């Protein structure tokens, strides 16, 4: 459980950094883009996407008892 949490937090931090860097170097400076026109929006969106992406690599596998496996 702890390893999964650390992985997701790392994804959120990496995504937030990536979102801010996207705003800084590429972002929409005219103000018409909903996500990339402000650094807060871009950073939060990047954090959300980074957390979701890194959560794909977490292993939340539950062990099934052998008696339950036989009944299937």
PyMOL commands that set and color helices and strands:
alter all, ss='L'
color gray80, all
select helices_A, chain A and resi 2-25+39-55+66-71
alter helices_A, ss='H'
color red, helices_A
deselect
rebuild
show_as cartoon
